[in-house]
Amino acid sequence: MTYNPTFTIDRAPSSPIMAVKKTLRDVQKEDTHNRLLDAAGRIFDREGYEAATVDQIAAEAGASRPTFYAHFRDKDQVLEELMAVYTARGREFMAKFPGPTPTKEEVVAWLLDVGNFLRQESAFLSLLSQIVGHRSKSSPNYGRNVGYAWLSALAERSRAFAIAMDDNCQDPYPRARAELLVIEIVWACASAVTNPDDKVGLVRVEVVADALCGFMRDYLPA
């Protein structure tokens, strides 16, 4: 029996593109906003999210405290925007997965590319580990949000991941397997590029590549 996943990605409705010319003030405001975000990422990585202060973020960005509050409600809003940026960047790499039926060599090459991304975005991994481990019940589940976004990208490239993300699938096993694979991807790729001389790290990438290939084989059309 052939199983056809019905997983789809929600997209914004199409609308006519209207060119809006930015003023110098708009450009300066956007630049300041981005500088504050970048500064916050560095401060959160260096000081820790809980210990970081608005004054530290403003000083790191070369801005004042009032300027910070002209752009952000509080530190939580900065975290929300940072996680959205990091999640989108990672999704781009997940969307480059060499599906639908790649060779193991192609999967390994993709994993190493993901590892290079994670090395460049080390502040993201640091921040994610902080907030996942110390998340209050009322705060957003950023770990789940990141995982869902990345799995959604993989679902666009692989039938196996599409089945895992299909809300109509009654079997929870594919979803659990897919979620664990994403965790393994992050862990193996980050360790491989962080310690390139570690032979075990490179073998981890091979092991994850085998697991990904096996996952895709198990859900090939009958």
C-alpha positions in Angstrom: 0.0 0.0 0.0 1.4 3.4 -1.0 1.3 6.1 1.6 1.0 9.7 0.3 1.9 12.3 2.9 -0.3 15.4 3.0 2.2 17.6 4.9 2.2 21.1 3.4 4.0 24.3 4.3 1.8 27.4 5.0 2.7 30.3 2.8 1.5 33.8 2.7 -1.0 34.6 -0.1 0.5 36.2 -3.1 0.1 39.9 -3.6 1.3 42.5 -6.1 4.9 43.6 -5.3 5.0 47.3 -4.6 8.4 49.0 -4.6 8.8 51.1 -1.5 11.8 53.4 -1.5 13.5 53.6 1.9 14.4 57.0 3.3 17.8 57.7 4.9 16.0 57.6 8.3 14.6 54.2 7.5 18.0 52.8 6.6 19.6 54.3 9.7 16.8 52.9 11.9 17.2 49.4 10.4 21.0 49.6 10.8 20.6 50.5 14.5 18.1 47.7 15.0 20.4 45.1 13.5 23.4 46.4 15.5 21.4 46.0 18.7 20.5 42.4 17.7 24.1 41.5 16.8 25.3 43.0 20.0 22.7 41.1 22.0 23.8 37.9 20.4 27.4 38.5 21.5 26.4 39.6 25.0 24.1 36.6 25.5 26.9 34.3 24.4 29.5 36.0 26.6 27.5 36.8 29.7 24.6 34.4 29.5 21.0 35.4 28.7 19.9 35.6 32.4 22.8 37.7 33.5 22.9 40.0 30.4 21.5 43.5 30.9 20.0 46.1 28.6 22.8 48.5 29.4 25.4 45.9 28.3 23.6 45.3 25.0 23.3 49.0 24.3 27.0 49.7 25.1 28.1 46.8 23.0 26.1 48.2 20.1 27.5 51.8 20.7 24.0 53.0 21.5 22.2 54.4 24.5 19.6 52.8 26.8 16.8 55.0 25.4 17.8 53.9 21.9 17.4 50.3 22.9 13.9 50.9 24.2 13.0 52.7 21.0 13.6 49.4 19.2 12.7 46.7 21.7 10.2 46.3 24.5 12.6 44.4 26.7 15.3 41.7 26.6 12.7 39.0 25.9 11.7 40.7 22.6 15.4 40.7 21.6 15.6 37.0 22.3 12.4 36.4 20.3 13.8 38.2 17.3 17.3 36.6 17.6 15.8 33.1 17.7 13.7 33.9 14.6 16.8 35.1 12.7 18.8 32.0 13.8 16.0 29.6 13.0 15.6 31.1 9.5 19.3 30.8 8.8 19.4 27.2 9.9 16.3 26.4 7.8 18.1 27.5 4.7 20.7 24.9 5.3 18.1 22.2 6.0 16.4 23.1 2.7 19.7 22.3 0.9 19.3 18.6 2.0 20.2 16.6 -1.1 16.9 14.8 -1.4 14.9 12.8 -2.3 17.3 9.9 -2.6 20.9 11.1 -2.1 24.0 8.9 -1.8 25.7 8.6 1.5 28.6 10.8 0.1 26.1 13.6 -0.7 24.6 13.4 2.8 28.1 13.5 4.4 28.9 16.6 2.3 25.7 18.3 3.4 26.3 17.4 7.0 29.7 19.1 6.9 28.1 22.2 5.4 25.6 22.2 8.3 28.6 21.9 10.6 30.3 24.9 9.1 27.1 26.9 9.6 26.9 25.8 13.2 30.5 26.9 13.7 29.8 30.3 12.3 26.6 30.6 14.4 28.2 29.3 17.7 26.3 32.0 19.5 23.1 30.4 18.4 24.0 27.0 19.9 25.1 28.7 23.1 21.8 30.6 23.4 19.7 27.7 22.5 21.3 25.5 25.1 20.8 28.2 27.7 17.1 28.8 27.1 16.1 25.2 26.5 17.7 24.1 29.8 16.2 27.0 31.8 12.9 27.8 30.1 10.0 28.9 32.3 6.6 27.4 31.7 5.3 30.8 30.4 8.1 31.4 27.9 8.0 30.2 24.2 9.4 26.8 23.5 12.2 27.9 21.3 13.8 24.5 21.1 10.5 23.0 19.7 10.1 26.0 17.3 13.6 25.5 15.9 13.1 21.8 15.5 9.7 22.2 13.8 11.1 24.8 11.3 14.0 22.7 10.4 12.0 19.5 10.1 9.6 21.4 7.8 12.4 22.3 5.5 13.6 18.7 5.4 10.1 17.6 4.7 10.2 19.6 1.5 13.2 17.6 0.4 12.6 14.1 1.6 9.5 11.8 1.5 10.5 10.2 4.8 10.5 13.6 6.6 7.3 14.6 4.9 5.6 11.4 6.3 7.1 12.3 9.8 5.6 15.8 9.6 2.2 14.7 8.2 -0.5 15.6 10.8 -2.7 12.9 9.4 -0.2 10.1 10.1 -1.5 8.0 13.0 1.9 6.3 13.7 4.1 8.5 16.0 7.2 6.5 15.2 8.3 8.4 12.0 8.0 11.7 13.8 9.9 10.6 16.9 12.6 9.2 14.6 12.8 12.4 12.6 13.1 14.6 15.7 15.9 12.5 17.1 17.7 12.6 13.7 17.7 16.4 13.8 19.2 16.4 17.3 21.9 14.0 16.1 22.6 16.2 13.1 23.2 19.2 15.3 25.4 17.3 17.8 27.5 15.4 15.3 28.0 18.3 12.9 28.9 20.8 15.6 31.4 18.4 17.2 33.0 17.5 13.9 33.8 21.1 12.9 34.7 22.2 16.4 37.4 19.5 16.7 38.4 18.7 13.1 41.3 16.5 14.3 39.0 14.3 16.4 38.6 11.1 14.4 35.6 10.1 16.4 33.9 13.4 15.5 34.1 12.5 11.8 32.9 9.0 12.4 29.8 10.5 14.2 29.0 12.3 10.9 29.3 9.0 9.0 27.0 7.3 11.6 24.4 10.1 11.2 24.6 9.9 7.4 23.9 6.1 7.7 21.0 6.8 9.9 19.6 9.4 7.5 20.0 7.1 4.5 18.3 4.3 6.4 15.4 6.6 7.4 14.8 7.6 3.8 15.1 4.0 2.5 12.5 2.8 5.0 9.9 5.2 3.5 10.5 4.8 -0.2 7.4 4.3 -2.3 6.3 0.7 -2.5 
